[in-house]
Amino acid sequence: MTGRLDRIFRKYGQAVTVNGTAARAFFQSARKSEKDAPFEVTSLGTMDDRRWTYLGRTKAELGDRVEFQGRTYTVRNCEEIRLRDETVCWWAVLTERRKAAE
């Protein structure tokens, strides 16, 4: 099964980097609703609450760095996807890392 998944990720996945390791994965925006604003208002101002999803064969753990199309993201939630006793891929929710204000 993993060989089949490897071929699917190689053929259809996007180029990403997970902690400096090049990989192929499915990477896309995870929207709550088209009507929702991409930010949340807090007592300190607005906060970007957009999320992205990662599905790939390369292991992604909490706090890991994922790079995609010149942007850097941090893993906020992750799970291994298993078939029987074997981990076949990793699913993660990511947030974009922001550069510090100058």
Sequence and secondary structure as in RCSB ss.txt:
>XXXX:A:sequence
MTGRLDRIFRKYGQAVTVNGTAARAFFQSARKSEKDAPFEVTSLGTMDDRRWTYLGRTKAELGDRVEFQGRTYTV
RNCEEIRLRDETVCWWAVLTERRKAAE
>XXXX:A:secstr
 HHHHHHHHHHH EEEEETTEEEEEEEEEE S TTS SEEEETTEEEE  EEEEEESS   TT EEEETTEEEEE
EEEEEEEETTEEEEEEEEEEE      
